């Protein structure tokens, strides 16, 4: 699915899994706690670069947007308001620093992502 991405700039803080954010581990945040510790493939459609990353945080904005993460619906945050009434920037995925860098990101633009099928 192609959605707007944002950079997770919380280096040194803890994610929803208790992991301390650093710039070397490729991770993302998706707005469903059910996605934690699953692998995703993320691609920057602007340049074709891609990376596999681990879901280590919940967000952006929402915590239980299962219809988006697992059901193919658009991210609820795209409405401009999250489930807590906060104004959003419309993002459907947060990218950790290693993912941001590997994808050659320069701004909060669209990426494509999907779960990795483990065999």
Secondary structure in CASP SS format (residue, H / E / C, confidence):
PFRMAT SS
TARGET T0000
AUTHOR 0000-0000-0000
METHOD secondary structure of the structure
MODEL  1
X C 1.00
X E 1.00
X E 1.00
X E 1.00
X E 1.00
X E 1.00
X E 1.00
X C 1.00
X C 1.00
X C 1.00
X C 1.00
X C 1.00
X C 1.00
X E 1.00
X C 1.00
X C 1.00
X C 1.00
X C 1.00
X C 1.00
X E 1.00
X C 1.00
X C 1.00
X C 1.00
X C 1.00
X C 1.00
X C 1.00
X E 1.00
X E 1.00
X E 1.00
X E 1.00
X C 1.00
X E 1.00
X H 1.00
X H 1.00
X H 1.00
X C 1.00
X C 1.00
X C 1.00
X E 1.00
X E 1.00
X E 1.00
X E 1.00
X E 1.00
X C 1.00
X C 1.00
X C 1.00
X C 1.00
X C 1.00
X C 1.00
X E 1.00
X E 1.00
X E 1.00
X E 1.00
X E 1.00
X E 1.00
X E 1.00
X E 1.00
X E 1.00
X C 1.00
X C 1.00
X C 1.00
X C 1.00
X C 1.00
X E 1.00
X C 1.00
X H 1.00
X H 1.00
X H 1.00
X H 1.00
X C 1.00
X C 1.00
X C 1.00
X C 1.00
X C 1.00
X C 1.00
X H 1.00
X H 1.00
X H 1.00
X H 1.00
X C 1.00
X E 1.00
X C 1.00
X C 1.00
X C 1.00
X C 1.00
X C 1.00
X E 1.00
X C 1.00
X C 1.00
X C 1.00
X C 1.00
X C 1.00
X E 1.00
X E 1.00
X E 1.00
X C 1.00
X H 1.00
X H 1.00
X H 1.00
X H 1.00
X H 1.00
X H 1.00
X C 1.00
X C 1.00
X C 1.00
X C 1.00
X C 1.00
X C 1.00
X C 1.00
X E 1.00
X E 1.00
X E 1.00
X E 1.00
X E 1.00
X E 1.00
X C 1.00
X C 1.00
X C 1.00
X C 1.00
END
